Amino acid sequence: MTEDSQWVKAIECGSLKEGQAEAISMPNGRTVAVFYWDGSYFATDNQCPHMGFPLVRGSIKNGVLMCDWHGRAFDLKSGGCFHSQCDDLDVFPTKIEDDFVWVEYSSERPSKTQANLRLLWEGLLGDDRWTVSKALALLLDRNADEQEVVDLILSHMGRHIASSHGPEGGEDVSRLVNGVHVSRRYTGEDRLIALTTAARSAAGDAHERNEIVPMPPPYDWEQTAAWVKEFSRDRQGHRIERCLFTAHNEGDSEKIIPLLYECVVQPYFMGFSQNLISLAYLAELVSTFGWENSSELVFWLGANIVGQGRSEPERFRRDAVRHMIKVEVESIDFSDNSSHVEFDEKGLVSALLDVDIVKSLEALAIELRKGIRLNRITTTLVLLAADRMARTPVSVDAGWENLTVELNVASAMRQALAHGGSLIAAQGLFHVAFQIFSDRWINISDRDLLDELETVDAPGKTENLALEVILDSVNTLNVEGVGSEVLGYLQAGYCADRLLHELGRAILRDDSGQVVLPTLRTVFEEWDNCCGDDEEMGSMHPARYQLIVGLARYATDIRSNTDDTSAAYAASRFAEGKTTVEIFE
């Protein structure tokens, strides 16, 4: 008997007939099933480890306990499961004392991290939402290391995407990265929902592939990089993966992400904004979780992104490509960036919204040549996209897909700056400008970002009441009213962090949550920037509230009006030891 175990008085001897069982409540709220079979008493966890059905409703034959729901079978003495797709059953010692059956029960349950990781792998292979949710719930309940969990998901995702996806696999990577980051802001079921969304982005078949081997010696980084750039320019992505693998194998891993960035910011990728978003997430995966489990994903997806096919550009894209080449961004001295230079934000925004793409790109080039800091320009582009989301008409096509790309690619420039450097980030800004130009069809009126927003009344006399009104508008799809309600809430001085947190919960709990997830994460981080004391990052900018206003309108307008929490709720209760019957009740 261990220090944390105790004997619990269960049932009176003789109260059970051969093969019968009774559920006994334990001090921690779980239940144990006490069985009488072949003249002896046995005790097991009452919860079937497959789907949680109460095992007291099962049957025993020849020492085998069978669950009465899906037929999972267990050795009554050891708890071993005869099915590979099910965990073993916890069993507990029993003794007879004073004509009663006693059960030795420990509040410290044995660690099953490896078994639960195998369960997660099974769920990923089968794209089984319940199995993924259950495995994650059990891992969270046992305080498993997040790194170990994400490493497994990444390992599966690398093979899954490499055997079934092309460049579009970046969308799955987006859900993975953003799901993990957003989950850290929540607890309980909300964290589980975010992590399940992240994990299911990796779910699906993971077929075997031919092993990648390094190129034969001699190896030279400069030559390898030149090949990658040439293959990218010539749309020959199938030739790039082995080059990247060779560089990694030769110890040049840290040069790979900057090289991929150098490719995707080239003028001929104008109009492929998603590349910059996907690459930002790949860079983040490597920097956060390392190369060991990220490498297959980076090599395959990176090669597909920078070497993807491109059709002949239409007129406006040709004009943009020509002008970007003419600007010669490489000739700008970014070491001379200075905060004392006057930034013509109004002029830049006006030019970006013009119908003349050359005028838009030239206005951006002027600010770069003046030495305006890259993060300051990025902030303007982020807030411009948020402002457009906050004001786009919803009576017709609101353009959410395009507007959220604007927001997310603008924010991705911060990753480009961190992982690729100033030149890469500056070149990337031209791609953001072209994305805004491409969305000129969305009928949004012009507005000076530096103008104060229209003052509106708070939706409630107290913060709690105002928050209740906003969440009701989100849940009832009141997109016409939710924007002004959020603005009134913020202008009243109520807690913005609380509002954003609750908006995030509402987003995660809806079927549309996986679509909104990347934008939710962007707004979380950009709002954090605005809450600091750095004006370059948006502190006290007149348009900063539009980040949350735009998110609320977007999430409300595309909401499916369903509370998508059943699997997470059941999995959370499962991890607590509740049987299916208790959960249903």
Disulfide bonds with the S-S distance in Angstrom:
none
